[in-house]
Amino acid sequence: MAKPLVRGIIKTSVGLTLEVRRAAIEAGDEIQDLTREVAAQKVASSARVRRAKDNGEVTAQGAMAG
């Protein structure tokens, strides 16, 4: 009688563990996607600021700094 009960507990535990792992992997993938998007935006923004400075334009950052 104890063996089927223990087997059921282990089966449930393994199933939960797999679900938690799957959720963690998905969350990690989403964080990586967000990180890539933010990094791309930051690089694009930095390039725009550099081009503006090279062209002699006053940027909001430049106006605040000096």
N, CA, C and O of each residue as an XYZ file, in Angstrom:
264
protein
N       0.820     -1.201      0.000
C       0.000      0.000      0.000
C       0.859      1.257      0.000
O       0.504      2.239     -0.652
N       1.961      1.250      0.705
C       2.816      2.427      0.772
C       3.518      2.683     -0.558
O       3.766      3.831     -0.927
N       3.836      1.602     -1.274
C       4.572      1.756     -2.528
C       3.794      2.577     -3.558
O       4.380      3.483     -4.151
N       2.520      2.314     -3.802
C       1.777      3.153     -4.755
C       1.681      4.615     -4.305
O       1.722      5.528     -5.130
N       1.553      4.826     -3.002
C       1.486      6.190     -2.480
C       2.800      6.921     -2.721
O       2.804      8.058     -3.192
N       3.906      6.275     -2.401
C       5.229      6.879     -2.609
C       5.468      7.116     -4.093
O       5.998      8.155     -4.487
N       5.069      6.134     -4.923
C       5.228      6.286     -6.373
C       4.446      7.510     -6.870
O       4.947      8.269     -7.699
N       3.244      7.697     -6.376
C       2.429      8.844     -6.769
C       3.056     10.159     -6.332
O       3.053     11.138     -7.079
N       3.593     10.176     -5.119
C       4.256     11.394     -4.618
C       5.471     11.723     -5.475
O       5.682     12.879     -5.839
N       6.268     10.712     -5.797
C       7.466     10.935     -6.625
C       7.068     11.388     -8.022
O       7.676     12.302     -8.578
N       6.061     10.760     -8.581
C       5.601     11.122     -9.925
C       5.129     12.585     -9.950
O       5.446     13.331    -10.876
N       4.384     12.974     -8.941
C       3.910     14.355     -8.848
C       5.081     15.320     -8.673
O       5.113     16.383     -9.293
N       6.039     14.948     -7.832
C       7.202     15.796     -7.587
C       8.028     15.992     -8.851
O       8.465     17.102     -9.154
N       8.236     14.906     -9.582
C       8.996     14.997    -10.832
C       8.247     15.881    -11.831
O       8.856     16.709    -12.507
N       6.942     15.706    -11.921
C       6.147     16.536    -12.828
C       6.231     18.013    -12.467
O       6.382     18.862    -13.347
N       6.136     18.320    -11.190
C       6.242     19.713    -10.747
C       7.627     20.276    -11.027
O       7.768     21.421    -11.458
N       8.644     19.465    -10.781
C      10.016     19.907    -11.046
C      10.199     20.251    -12.519
O      10.797     21.276    -12.849
N       9.690     19.407    -13.399
C       9.805     19.670    -14.830
C       9.054     20.939    -15.226
O       9.535     21.711    -16.055
N       7.891     21.154    -14.645
C       7.123     22.370    -14.943
C       7.849     23.623    -14.458
O       7.867     24.639    -15.152
N       8.444     23.554    -13.272
C       9.190     24.700    -12.738
C      10.398     24.991    -13.625
O      10.694     26.148    -13.925
N      11.085     23.942    -14.038
C      12.238     24.137    -14.929
C      11.805     24.781    -16.237
O      12.452     25.707    -16.725
N      10.709     24.288    -16.800
C      10.206     24.854    -18.059
C       9.875     26.332    -17.898
O      10.220     27.155    -18.746
N       9.202     26.657    -16.798
C       8.839     28.052    -16.543
C      10.083     28.911    -16.363
O      10.131     30.044    -16.842
N      11.085     28.380    -15.678
C      12.325     29.137    -15.465
C      13.050     29.377    -16.783
O      13.595     30.458    -17.007
N      13.058     28.383    -17.644
C      13.697     28.541    -18.959
C      12.971     29.594    -19.774
O      13.608     30.443    -20.399
N      11.648     29.550    -19.775
C      10.869     30.550    -20.517
C      11.107     31.948    -19.970
O      11.257     32.899    -20.738
N      11.141     32.079    -18.649
C      11.392     33.386    -18.042
C      12.784     33.883    -18.417
O      12.965     35.062    -18.720
N      13.758     32.993    -18.396
C      15.121     33.363    -18.790
C      15.177     33.814    -20.238
O      15.860     34.786    -20.562
N      14.462     33.114    -21.111
C      14.415     33.504    -22.525
C      13.803     34.894    -22.687
O      14.292     35.709    -23.469
N      12.734     35.154    -21.944
C      12.098     36.472    -22.031
C      13.031     37.566    -21.526
O      13.089     38.649    -22.108
N      13.757     37.293    -20.452
C      14.708     38.275    -19.922
C      15.819     38.527    -20.935
O      16.231     39.670    -21.131
N      16.303     37.477    -21.574
C      17.338     37.654    -22.596
C      16.817     38.474    -23.767
O      17.527     39.337    -24.283
N      15.587     38.214    -24.190
C      14.987     38.997    -25.281
C      14.888     40.467    -24.900
O      15.238     41.344    -25.690
N      14.410     40.736    -23.688
C      14.306     42.123    -23.231
C      15.679     42.791    -23.148
O      15.833     43.960    -23.503
N      16.664     42.043    -22.679
C      18.022     42.579    -22.575
C      18.560     42.941    -23.949
O      19.169     43.996    -24.123
N      18.336     42.062    -24.931
C      18.787     42.364    -26.299
C      18.088     43.600    -26.851
O      18.724     44.437    -27.492
N      16.782     43.722    -26.608
C      16.050     44.890    -27.099
C      16.572     46.173    -26.476
O      16.795     47.161    -27.176
N      16.767     46.162    -25.165
C      17.248     47.363    -24.473
C      18.654     47.715    -24.931
O      18.965     48.888    -25.137
N      19.508     46.708    -25.093
C      20.875     46.958    -25.550
C      20.860     47.565    -26.951
O      21.612     48.499    -27.227
N      20.015     47.046    -27.832
C      19.920     47.583    -29.191
C      19.431     49.027    -29.176
O      19.941     49.867    -29.917
N      18.443     49.316    -28.333
C      17.943     50.690    -28.223
C      19.023     51.620    -27.687
O      19.166     52.751    -28.153
N      19.783     51.138    -26.705
C      20.836     51.950    -26.107
C      21.923     52.257    -27.135
O      22.404     53.387    -27.217
N      22.307     51.247    -27.919
C      23.321     51.449    -28.953
C      22.816     52.430    -29.998
O      23.554     53.321    -30.418
N      21.569     52.277    -30.422
C      20.999     53.179    -31.424
C      20.930     54.604    -30.888
O      21.239     55.557    -31.603
N      20.527     54.744    -29.641
C      20.445     56.067    -29.025
C      21.823     56.705    -28.918
O      21.989     57.893    -29.193
N      22.798     55.916    -28.519
C      24.162     56.414    -28.392
C      24.701     56.866    -29.741
O      25.385     57.885    -29.831
N      24.394     56.108    -30.791
C      24.843     56.474    -32.133
C      24.191     57.765    -32.579
O      24.841     58.602    -33.206
N      22.896     57.942    -32.261
C      22.210     59.192    -32.633
C      22.834     60.383    -31.923
O      23.029     61.435    -32.533
N      23.148     60.230    -30.644
C      23.751     61.323    -29.873
C      25.116     61.657    -30.453
O      25.462     62.829    -30.598
N      25.900     60.623    -30.789
C      27.225     60.859    -31.362
C      27.120     61.598    -32.692
O      27.868     62.542    -32.943
N      26.175     61.159    -33.556
C      25.995     61.835    -34.847
C      25.573     63.281    -34.643
O      26.053     64.169    -35.347
N      24.696     63.526    -33.704
C      24.226     64.885    -33.447
C      25.379     65.762    -32.971
O      25.504     66.909    -33.398
N      26.210     65.234    -32.099
C      27.358     66.003    -31.610
C      28.346     66.278    -32.736
O      28.904     67.371    -32.828
N      28.559     65.277    -33.596
C      29.462     65.452    -34.734
C      28.934     66.508    -35.696
O      29.714     67.196    -36.354
N      27.608     66.638    -35.780
C      26.992     67.623    -36.673
C      26.833     68.982    -36.001
O      26.331     69.920    -36.620
N      27.249     69.098    -34.752
C      27.160     70.364    -34.032
C      25.791     70.675    -33.480
O      25.527     71.811    -33.085
N      24.911     69.688    -33.446
C      23.570     69.917    -32.926
C      23.606     69.888    -31.403
O      24.432     69.207    -30.795
N      22.690     70.645    -30.803
C      22.546     70.627    -29.350
C      21.513     69.551    -29.014
O      20.387     69.564    -29.512
N      21.926     68.634    -28.166
C      21.010     67.576    -27.756
C      20.490     67.891    -26.363
O      21.032     68.749    -25.666
N      19.454     67.202    -25.969
C      18.914     67.394    -24.624
C      19.983     67.052    -23.596
O      20.102     67.746    -22.586
N      20.744     66.025    -23.822
C      21.807     65.659    -22.877
C      22.891     66.733    -22.869
O      23.387     67.114    -21.809
N      23.250     67.213    -24.040
C      24.282     68.239    -24.120
C      23.842     69.545    -23.486
O      24.644     70.229    -22.850
N      22.566     69.900    -23.655
C      22.043     71.139    -23.079
C      22.045     71.050    -21.551
O      22.307     72.041    -20.869
N      21.754     69.868    -21.021
C      21.718     69.701    -19.570
C      23.145     69.707    -19.006
O      23.367     70.195    -17.898
N      24.101     69.175    -19.752
C      25.465     69.068    -19.256
C      26.187     70.406    -19.293
O      27.082     70.647    -18.482
N      25.824     71.255    -20.194
C      26.639     72.453    -20.254
C      25.920     73.567    -20.828
O      26.472     74.660    -20.950
